[in-house]
Amino acid sequence: MNLQQKQAWIKEKLAARSEPGPAESQERFAERHYTVAQVATMWQLSADLVRRLFIKEPGVLVIGDESSPGTRRYRTLRIPESVVVRVHRRLCNPKGG
């Protein structure tokens, strides 16, 4: 990894951690949101794997409440298109082989 690639990687990590500004929040609100099943179909993966990939990803809407110990948690994820692109880019093999 050269210096420019490392700097780009650091910027991406910092951007993912920071809170979006008002303009970014508005854009994220208006962009398309995918369900776990839609992403699983697009990427030809299981819904469970997609859920594990995105559950703690910044920017993903997690709808549901914390359940009592010993009971199943019901959570609905809505994944913004920008987050899908970011995760796909992160998971891609940079050397292509």
Biopython code that builds the backbone (N, CA, C, O; Angstrom):
import numpy as np
from Bio.PDB.StructureBuilder import StructureBuilder

atoms = [
    (1, "MET", "N", (0.857, -1.178, 0.000)),
    (1, "MET", "CA", (0.000, 0.000, 0.000)),
    (1, "MET", "C", (0.898, 1.235, 0.000)),
    (1, "MET", "O", (1.716, 1.412, 0.903)),
    (2, "ASN", "N", (0.746, 2.086, -1.012)),
    (2, "ASN", "CA", (1.572, 3.287, -1.056)),
    (2, "ASN", "C", (0.976, 4.375, -0.169)),
    (2, "ASN", "O", (-0.090, 4.189, 0.418)),
    (3, "LEU", "N", (1.660, 5.497, -0.076)),
    (3, "LEU", "CA", (1.258, 6.573, 0.832)),
    (3, "LEU", "C", (-0.113, 7.141, 0.464)),
    (3, "LEU", "O", (-0.936, 7.389, 1.345)),
    (4, "GLN", "N", (-0.366, 7.347, -0.831)),
    (4, "GLN", "CA", (-1.654, 7.897, -1.246)),
    (4, "GLN", "C", (-2.807, 6.960, -0.912)),
    (4, "GLN", "O", (-3.869, 7.405, -0.476)),
    (5, "GLN", "N", (-2.600, 5.675, -1.114)),
    (5, "GLN", "CA", (-3.639, 4.706, -0.779)),
    (5, "GLN", "C", (-3.890, 4.683, 0.725)),
    (5, "GLN", "O", (-5.034, 4.604, 1.172)),
    (6, "LYS", "N", (-2.810, 4.754, 1.501)),
    (6, "LYS", "CA", (-2.951, 4.758, 2.954)),
    (6, "LYS", "C", (-3.697, 6.002, 3.425)),
    (6, "LYS", "O", (-4.547, 5.913, 4.311)),
    (7, "GLN", "N", (-3.386, 7.177, 2.833)),
    (7, "GLN", "CA", (-4.077, 8.402, 3.207)),
    (7, "GLN", "C", (-5.560, 8.325, 2.850)),
    (7, "GLN", "O", (-6.411, 8.755, 3.629)),
    (8, "ALA", "N", (-5.868, 7.783, 1.684)),
    (8, "ALA", "CA", (-7.267, 7.630, 1.287)),
    (8, "ALA", "C", (-7.994, 6.687, 2.239)),
    (8, "ALA", "O", (-9.142, 6.936, 2.608)),
    (9, "TRP", "N", (-7.335, 5.615, 2.633)),
    (9, "TRP", "CA", (-7.929, 4.655, 3.568)),
    (9, "TRP", "C", (-8.211, 5.324, 4.915)),
    (9, "TRP", "O", (-9.273, 5.114, 5.501)),
    (10, "ILE", "N", (-7.266, 6.126, 5.406)),
    (10, "ILE", "CA", (-7.443, 6.818, 6.686)),
    (10, "ILE", "C", (-8.597, 7.808, 6.596)),
    (10, "ILE", "O", (-9.413, 7.891, 7.514)),
    (11, "LYS", "N", (-8.674, 8.561, 5.500)),
    (11, "LYS", "CA", (-9.778, 9.514, 5.326)),
    (11, "LYS", "C", (-11.124, 8.795, 5.333)),
    (11, "LYS", "O", (-12.084, 9.275, 5.936)),
    (12, "GLU", "N", (-11.193, 7.645, 4.665)),
    (12, "GLU", "CA", (-12.440, 6.884, 4.628)),
    (12, "GLU", "C", (-12.831, 6.410, 6.027)),
    (12, "GLU", "O", (-13.998, 6.476, 6.412)),
    (13, "LYS", "N", (-11.836, 5.931, 6.787)),
    (13, "LYS", "CA", (-12.123, 5.476, 8.157)),
    (13, "LYS", "C", (-12.600, 6.623, 9.030)),
    (13, "LYS", "O", (-13.551, 6.465, 9.795)),
    (14, "LEU", "N", (-11.946, 7.788, 8.924)),
    (14, "LEU", "CA", (-12.343, 8.943, 9.727)),
    (14, "LEU", "C", (-13.723, 9.442, 9.331)),
    (14, "LEU", "O", (-14.515, 9.830, 10.189)),
    (15, "ALA", "N", (-14.011, 9.433, 8.043)),
    (15, "ALA", "CA", (-15.329, 9.870, 7.580)),
    (15, "ALA", "C", (-16.422, 8.934, 8.082)),
    (15, "ALA", "O", (-17.524, 9.380, 8.400)),
    (16, "ALA", "N", (-16.126, 7.653, 8.155)),
    (16, "ALA", "CA", (-17.113, 6.680, 8.636)),
    (16, "ALA", "C", (-17.406, 6.868, 10.113)),
    (16, "ALA", "O", (-18.521, 6.602, 10.562)),
    (17, "ARG", "N", (-16.415, 7.324, 10.877)),
    (17, "ARG", "CA", (-16.593, 7.507, 12.322)),
    (17, "ARG", "C", (-17.272, 8.805, 12.680)),
    (17, "ARG", "O", (-17.967, 8.871, 13.694)),
    (18, "SER", "N", (-17.094, 9.838, 11.882)),
    (18, "SER", "CA", (-17.628, 11.150, 12.220)),
    (18, "SER", "C", (-19.126, 11.208, 11.981)),
    (18, "SER", "O", (-19.674, 10.480, 11.154)),
    (19, "GLU", "N", (-19.766, 12.084, 12.718)),
    (19, "GLU", "CA", (-21.195, 12.300, 12.554)),
    (19, "GLU", "C", (-21.437, 13.093, 11.283)),
    (19, "GLU", "O", (-20.696, 14.034, 10.999)),
    (20, "PRO", "N", (-22.443, 12.741, 10.519)),
    (20, "PRO", "CA", (-22.727, 13.503, 9.308)),
    (20, "PRO", "C", (-23.261, 14.884, 9.643)),
    (20, "PRO", "O", (-23.960, 15.057, 10.642)),
    (21, "GLY", "N", (-22.935, 15.871, 8.812)),
    (21, "GLY", "CA", (-23.455, 17.225, 8.972)),
    (21, "GLY", "C", (-24.898, 17.273, 8.503)),
    (21, "GLY", "O", (-25.427, 16.272, 8.020)),
    (22, "PRO", "N", (-25.549, 18.443, 8.641)),
    (22, "PRO", "CA", (-26.953, 18.556, 8.244)),
    (22, "PRO", "C", (-27.189, 18.220, 6.772)),
    (22, "PRO", "O", (-28.172, 17.560, 6.436)),
    (23, "ALA", "N", (-26.291, 18.673, 5.892)),
    (23, "ALA", "CA", (-26.466, 18.384, 4.464)),
    (23, "ALA", "C", (-26.302, 16.893, 4.194)),
    (23, "ALA", "O", (-27.063, 16.310, 3.422)),
    (24, "GLU", "N", (-25.305, 16.277, 4.835)),
    (24, "GLU", "CA", (-25.078, 14.844, 4.642)),
    (24, "GLU", "C", (-26.239, 14.038, 5.204)),
    (24, "GLU", "O", (-26.640, 13.036, 4.612)),
    (25, "SER", "N", (-26.784, 14.464, 6.342)),
    (25, "SER", "CA", (-27.925, 13.758, 6.927)),
    (25, "SER", "C", (-29.119, 13.806, 5.984)),
    (25, "SER", "O", (-29.819, 12.809, 5.807)),
    (26, "GLN", "N", (-29.348, 14.961, 5.384)),
    (26, "GLN", "CA", (-30.461, 15.111, 4.448)),
    (26, "GLN", "C", (-30.261, 14.223, 3.232)),
    (26, "GLN", "O", (-31.207, 13.590, 2.764)),
    (27, "GLU", "N", (-29.033, 14.169, 2.714)),
    (27, "GLU", "CA", (-28.754, 13.315, 1.564)),
    (27, "GLU", "C", (-28.953, 11.847, 1.923)),
    (27, "GLU", "O", (-29.540, 11.089, 1.151)),
    (28, "ARG", "N", (-28.464, 11.449, 3.092)),
    (28, "ARG", "CA", (-28.592, 10.055, 3.505)),
    (28, "ARG", "C", (-30.054, 9.690, 3.709)),
    (28, "ARG", "O", (-30.463, 8.568, 3.409)),
    (29, "PHE", "N", (-30.843, 10.628, 4.216)),
    (29, "PHE", "CA", (-32.266, 10.372, 4.419)),
    (29, "PHE", "C", (-32.961, 10.132, 3.085)),
    (29, "PHE", "O", (-33.819, 9.256, 2.976)),
    (30, "ALA", "N", (-32.591, 10.910, 2.073)),
    (30, "ALA", "CA", (-33.267, 10.846, 0.784)),
    (30, "ALA", "C", (-32.784, 9.699, -0.102)),
    (30, "ALA", "O", (-33.477, 9.325, -1.048)),
    (31, "GLU", "N", (-31.619, 9.138, 0.182)),
    (31, "GLU", "CA", (-31.098, 8.091, -0.691)),
    (31, "GLU", "C", (-31.843, 6.775, -0.489)),
    (31, "GLU", "O", (-32.544, 6.587, 0.506)),
    (32, "ARG", "N", (-31.681, 5.889, -1.432)),
    (32, "ARG", "CA", (-32.342, 4.587, -1.371)),
    (32, "ARG", "C", (-31.798, 3.762, -0.213)),
    (32, "ARG", "O", (-30.593, 3.745, 0.037)),
    (33, "HIS", "N", (-32.692, 3.080, 0.488)),
    (33, "HIS", "CA", (-32.328, 2.173, 1.573)),
    (33, "HIS", "C", (-32.731, 0.757, 1.170)),
    (33, "HIS", "O", (-33.823, 0.535, 0.646)),
    (34, "TYR", "N", (-31.842, -0.190, 1.420)),
    (34, "TYR", "CA", (-32.081, -1.587, 1.066)),
    (34, "TYR", "C", (-32.406, -2.408, 2.307)),
    (34, "TYR", "O", (-31.974, -2.079, 3.412)),
    (35, "THR", "N", (-33.160, -3.461, 2.119)),
    (35, "THR", "CA", (-33.385, -4.428, 3.181)),
    (35, "THR", "C", (-32.238, -5.435, 3.160)),
    (35, "THR", "O", (-31.468, -5.494, 2.201)),
    (36, "VAL", "N", (-32.134, -6.211, 4.207)),
    (36, "VAL", "CA", (-31.123, -7.271, 4.267)),
    (36, "VAL", "C", (-31.345, -8.255, 3.117)),
    (36, "VAL", "O", (-30.389, -8.690, 2.475)),
    (37, "ALA", "N", (-32.590, -8.600, 2.864)),
    (37, "ALA", "CA", (-32.890, -9.558, 1.794)),
    (37, "ALA", "C", (-32.491, -9.028, 0.424)),
    (37, "ALA", "O", (-32.014, -9.788, -0.419)),
    (38, "GLN", "N", (-32.679, -7.731, 0.192)),
    (38, "GLN", "CA", (-32.294, -7.153, -1.095)),
    (38, "GLN", "C", (-30.788, -7.196, -1.306)),
    (38, "GLN", "O", (-30.323, -7.536, -2.394)),
    (39, "VAL", "N", (-30.020, -6.852, -0.273)),
    (39, "VAL", "CA", (-28.560, -6.895, -0.385)),
    (39, "VAL", "C", (-28.104, -8.342, -0.539)),
    (39, "VAL", "O", (-27.197, -8.627, -1.321)),
    (40, "ALA", "N", (-28.722, -9.248, 0.194)),
    (40, "ALA", "CA", (-28.365, -10.662, 0.091)),
    (40, "ALA", "C", (-28.605, -11.177, -1.324)),
    (40, "ALA", "O", (-27.804, -11.955, -1.842)),
    (41, "THR", "N", (-29.685, -10.758, -1.943)),
    (41, "THR", "CA", (-29.972, -11.164, -3.314)),
    (41, "THR", "C", (-28.970, -10.554, -4.289)),
    (41, "THR", "O", (-28.472, -11.241, -5.181)),
    (42, "MET", "N", (-28.675, -9.275, -4.124)),
    (42, "MET", "CA", (-27.730, -8.605, -5.024)),
    (42, "MET", "C", (-26.350, -9.257, -4.964)),
    (42, "MET", "O", (-25.703, -9.452, -5.992)),
    (43, "TRP", "N", (-25.910, -9.588, -3.759)),
    (43, "TRP", "CA", (-24.558, -10.120, -3.562)),
    (43, "TRP", "C", (-24.532, -11.646, -3.552)),
    (43, "TRP", "O", (-23.460, -12.241, -3.439)),
    (44, "GLN", "N", (-25.683, -12.284, -3.667)),
    (44, "GLN", "CA", (-25.813, -13.737, -3.636)),
    (44, "GLN", "C", (-25.172, -14.324, -2.369)),
    (44, "GLN", "O", (-24.353, -15.241, -2.427)),
    (45, "LEU", "N", (-25.574, -13.763, -1.236)),
    (45, "LEU", "CA", (-25.122, -14.225, 0.081)),
    (45, "LEU", "C", (-26.346, -14.536, 0.925)),
    (45, "LEU", "O", (-27.470, -14.196, 0.556)),
    (46, "SER", "N", (-26.122, -15.181, 2.053)),
    (46, "SER", "CA", (-27.233, -15.452, 2.959)),
    (46, "SER", "C", (-27.616, -14.172, 3.703)),
    (46, "SER", "O", (-26.781, -13.296, 3.931)),
    (47, "ALA", "N", (-28.875, -14.083, 4.069)),
    (47, "ALA", "CA", (-29.355, -12.930, 4.823)),
    (47, "ALA", "C", (-28.627, -12.816, 6.158)),
    (47, "ALA", "O", (-28.356, -11.710, 6.626)),
    (48, "ASP", "N", (-28.314, -13.945, 6.769)),
    (48, "ASP", "CA", (-27.616, -13.937, 8.052)),
    (48, "ASP", "C", (-26.225, -13.310, 7.924)),
    (48, "ASP", "O", (-25.818, -12.527, 8.781)),
    (49, "LEU", "N", (-25.505, -13.647, 6.869)),
    (49, "LEU", "CA", (-24.177, -13.076, 6.660)),
    (49, "LEU", "C", (-24.271, -11.578, 6.396)),
    (49, "LEU", "O", (-23.471, -10.807, 6.925)),
    (50, "VAL", "N", (-25.235, -11.160, 5.588)),
    (50, "VAL", "CA", (-25.414, -9.735, 5.313)),
    (50, "VAL", "C", (-25.744, -8.991, 6.604)),
    (50, "VAL", "O", (-25.220, -7.904, 6.850)),
    (51, "ARG", "N", (-26.608, -9.570, 7.423)),
    (51, "ARG", "CA", (-26.965, -8.953, 8.703)),
    (51, "ARG", "C", (-25.724, -8.774, 9.581)),
    (51, "ARG", "O", (-25.548, -7.726, 10.203)),
    (52, "ARG", "N", (-24.867, -9.794, 9.632)),
    (52, "ARG", "CA", (-23.643, -9.688, 10.431)),
    (52, "ARG", "C", (-22.678, -8.644, 9.861)),
    (52, "ARG", "O", (-21.984, -7.967, 10.619)),
    (53, "LEU", "N", (-22.629, -8.511, 8.531)),
    (53, "LEU", "CA", (-21.740, -7.526, 7.913)),
    (53, "LEU", "C", (-22.169, -6.087, 8.214)),
    (53, "LEU", "O", (-21.322, -5.206, 8.363)),
    (54, "PHE", "N", (-23.483, -5.847, 8.304)),
    (54, "PHE", "CA", (-23.986, -4.477, 8.380)),
    (54, "PHE", "C", (-24.507, -4.045, 9.752)),
    (54, "PHE", "O", (-24.764, -2.856, 9.943)),
    (55, "ILE", "N", (-24.671, -4.941, 10.699)),
    (55, "ILE", "CA", (-25.340, -4.600, 11.957)),
    (55, "ILE", "C", (-24.637, -3.479, 12.722)),
    (55, "ILE", "O", (-25.307, -2.662, 13.354)),
    (56, "LYS", "N", (-23.315, -3.421, 12.682)),
    (56, "LYS", "CA", (-22.582, -2.392, 13.428)),
    (56, "LYS", "C", (-21.953, -1.350, 12.510)),
    (56, "LYS", "O", (-21.104, -0.567, 12.936)),
    (57, "GLU", "N", (-22.369, -1.346, 11.263)),
    (57, "GLU", "CA", (-21.808, -0.406, 10.288)),
    (57, "GLU", "C", (-22.419, 0.981, 10.501)),
    (57, "GLU", "O", (-23.639, 1.102, 10.617)),
    (58, "PRO", "N", (-21.588, 2.030, 10.555)),
    (58, "PRO", "CA", (-22.125, 3.386, 10.720)),
    (58, "PRO", "C", (-23.058, 3.762, 9.577)),
    (58, "PRO", "O", (-22.766, 3.491, 8.412)),
    (59, "GLY", "N", (-24.181, 4.386, 9.916)),
    (59, "GLY", "CA", (-25.133, 4.836, 8.909)),
    (59, "GLY", "C", (-26.289, 3.899, 8.671)),
    (59, "GLY", "O", (-27.253, 4.281, 8.007)),
    (60, "VAL", "N", (-26.229, 2.675, 9.191)),
    (60, "VAL", "CA", (-27.309, 1.700, 9.000)),
    (60, "VAL", "C", (-28.407, 1.966, 10.027)),
    (60, "VAL", "O", (-28.129, 2.139, 11.214)),
    (61, "LEU", "N", (-29.646, 1.996, 9.565)),
    (61, "LEU", "CA", (-30.783, 2.152, 10.472)),
    (61, "LEU", "C", (-31.073, 0.801, 11.119)),
    (61, "LEU", "O", (-31.282, -0.194, 10.426)),
    (62, "VAL", "N", (-31.084, 0.772, 12.432)),
    (62, "VAL", "CA", (-31.428, -0.441, 13.169)),
    (62, "VAL", "C", (-32.697, -0.128, 13.953)),
    (62, "VAL", "O", (-32.684, 0.674, 14.887)),
    (63, "ILE", "N", (-33.781, -0.766, 13.564)),
    (63, "ILE", "CA", (-35.082, -0.515, 14.173)),
    (63, "ILE", "C", (-35.437, -1.723, 15.023)),
    (63, "ILE", "O", (-35.473, -2.850, 14.530)),
    (64, "GLY", "N", (-35.693, -1.488, 16.280)),
    (64, "GLY", "CA", (-36.033, -2.559, 17.210)),
    (64, "GLY", "C", (-35.563, -2.195, 18.593)),
    (64, "GLY", "O", (-34.889, -1.184, 18.788)),
    (65, "ASP", "N", (-35.916, -3.013, 19.542)),
    (65, "ASP", "CA", (-35.520, -2.707, 20.910)),
    (65, "ASP", "C", (-34.662, -3.831, 21.486)),
    (65, "ASP", "O", (-34.580, -4.929, 20.937)),
    (66, "GLU", "N", (-34.042, -3.521, 22.584)),
    (66, "GLU", "CA", (-33.252, -4.528, 23.283)),
    (66, "GLU", "C", (-34.221, -5.459, 24.013)),
    (66, "GLU", "O", (-35.150, -5.007, 24.681)),
    (67, "SER", "N", (-33.994, -6.726, 23.877)),
    (67, "SER", "CA", (-34.884, -7.692, 24.517)),
    (67, "SER", "C", (-34.290, -8.143, 25.844)),
    (67, "SER", "O", (-33.129, -7.874, 26.152)),
    (68, "SER", "N", (-35.090, -8.814, 26.595)),
    (68, "SER", "CA", (-34.637, -9.366, 27.868)),
    (68, "SER", "C", (-33.693, -10.531, 27.606)),
    (68, "SER", "O", (-33.781, -11.173, 26.560)),
    (69, "PRO", "N", (-32.802, -10.808, 28.532)),
    (69, "PRO", "CA", (-31.912, -11.959, 28.339)),
    (69, "PRO", "C", (-32.721, -13.248, 28.143)),
    (69, "PRO", "O", (-33.705, -13.493, 28.840)),
    (70, "GLY", "N", (-32.296, -14.035, 27.207)),
    (70, "GLY", "CA", (-32.959, -15.306, 26.952)),
    (70, "GLY", "C", (-34.090, -15.229, 25.938)),
    (70, "GLY", "O", (-34.664, -16.255, 25.572)),
    (71, "THR", "N", (-34.416, -14.025, 25.480)),
    (71, "THR", "CA", (-35.452, -13.910, 24.457)),
    (71, "THR", "C", (-34.818, -13.435, 23.156)),
    (71, "THR", "O", (-33.765, -12.798, 23.152)),
    (72, "ARG", "N", (-35.471, -13.755, 22.074)),
    (72, "ARG", "CA", (-34.945, -13.395, 20.766)),
    (72, "ARG", "C", (-35.106, -11.901, 20.516)),
    (72, "ARG", "O", (-36.123, -11.305, 20.869)),
    (73, "ARG", "N", (-34.076, -11.301, 19.896)),
    (73, "ARG", "CA", (-34.133, -9.894, 19.523)),
    (73, "ARG", "C", (-34.710, -9.773, 18.120)),
    (73, "ARG", "O", (-34.306, -10.497, 17.210)),
    (74, "TYR", "N", (-35.638, -8.871, 17.953)),
    (74, "TYR", "CA", (-36.195, -8.595, 16.637)),
    (74, "TYR", "C", (-35.719, -7.209, 16.221)),
    (74, "TYR", "O", (-36.102, -6.201, 16.814)),
    (75, "ARG", "N", (-34.878, -7.179, 15.190)),
    (75, "ARG", "CA", (-34.363, -5.915, 14.691)),
    (75, "ARG", "C", (-34.514, -5.880, 13.184)),
    (75, "ARG", "O", (-34.286, -6.878, 12.499)),
    (76, "THR", "N", (-34.896, -4.736, 12.682)),
    (76, "THR", "CA", (-35.018, -4.519, 11.251)),
    (76, "THR", "C", (-33.892, -3.593, 10.823)),
    (76, "THR", "O", (-33.667, -2.558, 11.451)),
    (77, "LEU", "N", (-33.180, -3.957, 9.755)),
    (77, "LEU", "CA", (-32.107, -3.114, 9.239)),
    (77, "LEU", "C", (-32.553, -2.476, 7.935)),
    (77, "LEU", "O", (-33.203, -3.113, 7.106)),
    (78, "ARG", "N", (-32.198, -1.221, 7.766)),
    (78, "ARG", "CA", (-32.346, -0.515, 6.502)),
    (78, "ARG", "C", (-30.979, 0.056, 6.182)),
    (78, "ARG", "O", (-30.423, 0.845, 6.947)),
    (79, "ILE", "N", (-30.446, -0.353, 5.041)),
    (79, "ILE", "CA", (-29.059, -0.062, 4.701)),
    (79, "ILE", "C", (-29.017, 0.960, 3.566)),
    (79, "ILE", "O", (-29.440, 0.657, 2.451)),
    (80, "PRO", "N", (-28.507, 2.181, 3.838)),
    (80, "PRO", "CA", (-28.412, 3.188, 2.785)),
    (80, "PRO", "C", (-27.483, 2.737, 1.662)),
    (80, "PRO", "O", (-26.522, 2.003, 1.891)),
    (81, "GLU", "N", (-27.783, 3.182, 0.460)),
    (81, "GLU", "CA", (-26.989, 2.793, -0.705)),
    (81, "GLU", "C", (-25.519, 3.166, -0.540)),
    (81, "GLU", "O", (-24.640, 2.412, -0.958)),
    (82, "SER", "N", (-25.242, 4.326, 0.068)),
    (82, "SER", "CA", (-23.846, 4.742, 0.265)),
    (82, "SER", "C", (-23.104, 3.783, 1.187)),
    (82, "SER", "O", (-21.904, 3.568, 1.019)),
    (83, "VAL", "N", (-23.802, 3.209, 2.153)),
    (83, "VAL", "CA", (-23.174, 2.240, 3.056)),
    (83, "VAL", "C", (-22.916, 0.929, 2.313)),
    (83, "VAL", "O", (-21.873, 0.304, 2.505)),
    (84, "VAL", "N", (-23.849, 0.516, 1.474)),
    (84, "VAL", "CA", (-23.645, -0.695, 0.671)),
    (84, "VAL", "C", (-22.403, -0.538, -0.203)),
    (84, "VAL", "O", (-21.584, -1.452, -0.304)),
    (85, "VAL", "N", (-22.274, 0.630, -0.834)),
    (85, "VAL", "CA", (-21.108, 0.887, -1.696)),
    (85, "VAL", "C", (-19.826, 0.889, -0.871)),
    (85, "VAL", "O", (-18.822, 0.313, -1.289)),
    (86, "ARG", "N", (-19.850, 1.532, 0.300)),
    (86, "ARG", "CA", (-18.660, 1.613, 1.162)),
    (86, "ARG", "C", (-18.210, 0.224, 1.611)),
    (86, "ARG", "O", (-17.019, -0.084, 1.569)),
    (87, "VAL", "N", (-19.144, -0.605, 2.037)),
    (87, "VAL", "CA", (-18.796, -1.949, 2.499)),
    (87, "VAL", "C", (-18.302, -2.794, 1.329)),
    (87, "VAL", "O", (-17.344, -3.553, 1.474)),
    (88, "HIS", "N", (-18.941, -2.668, 0.185)),
    (88, "HIS", "CA", (-18.498, -3.421, -0.989)),
    (88, "HIS", "C", (-17.077, -3.042, -1.349)),
    (88, "HIS", "O", (-16.255, -3.914, -1.631)),
    (89, "ARG", "N", (-16.772, -1.742, -1.344)),
    (89, "ARG", "CA", (-15.429, -1.271, -1.662)),
    (89, "ARG", "C", (-14.420, -1.817, -0.648)),
    (89, "ARG", "O", (-13.315, -2.213, -1.017)),
    (90, "ARG", "N", (-14.802, -1.834, 0.612)),
    (90, "ARG", "CA", (-13.902, -2.324, 1.658)),
    (90, "ARG", "C", (-13.643, -3.821, 1.525)),
    (90, "ARG", "O", (-12.538, -4.289, 1.800)),
    (91, "LEU", "N", (-14.652, -4.566, 1.107)),
    (91, "LEU", "CA", (-14.505, -6.012, 1.010)),
    (91, "LEU", "C", (-13.833, -6.485, -0.279)),
    (91, "LEU", "O", (-13.354, -7.617, -0.351)),
    (92, "CYS", "N", (-13.798, -5.631, -1.284)),
    (92, "CYS", "CA", (-13.192, -6.018, -2.558)),
    (92, "CYS", "C", (-11.698, -6.245, -2.390)),
    (92, "CYS", "O", (-11.024, -5.541, -1.638)),
    (93, "ASN", "N", (-11.199, -7.238, -3.103)),
    (93, "ASN", "CA", (-9.779, -7.530, -3.095)),
    (93, "ASN", "C", (-9.064, -6.473, -3.935)),
    (93, "ASN", "O", (-9.286, -6.404, -5.144)),
    (94, "PRO", "N", (-8.207, -5.644, -3.320)),
    (94, "PRO", "CA", (-7.590, -4.547, -4.064)),
    (94, "PRO", "C", (-6.622, -5.009, -5.162)),
    (94, "PRO", "O", (-6.398, -4.277, -6.127)),
    (95, "LYS", "N", (-6.058, -6.185, -5.032)),
    (95, "LYS", "CA", (-5.099, -6.658, -6.023)),
    (95, "LYS", "C", (-5.754, -7.492, -7.119)),
    (95, "LYS", "O", (-5.134, -7.801, -8.137)),
    (96, "GLY", "N", (-7.009, -7.850, -6.897)),
    (96, "GLY", "CA", (-7.763, -8.575, -7.910)),
    (96, "GLY", "C", (-7.315, -10.009, -8.126)),
    (96, "GLY", "O", (-7.531, -10.569, -9.201)),
    (97, "GLY", "N", (-6.701, -10.604, -7.134)),
    (97, "GLY", "CA", (-6.302, -11.979, -7.350)),
    (97, "GLY", "C", (-5.638, -12.557, -6.250)),
    (97, "GLY", "O", (-5.248, -13.724, -6.308)),
]
sb = StructureBuilder()
sb.init_structure("model")
sb.init_model(0)
sb.init_chain("A")
sb.init_seg("    ")
for serial, (resi, resn, name, xyz) in enumerate(atoms, 1):
    if name == "N":
        sb.init_residue(resn, " ", resi, " ")
    sb.init_atom(name, np.array(xyz, "f"), 0.0, 1.0, " ", f" {name:<3s}", serial, name[0])
structure = sb.get_structure()
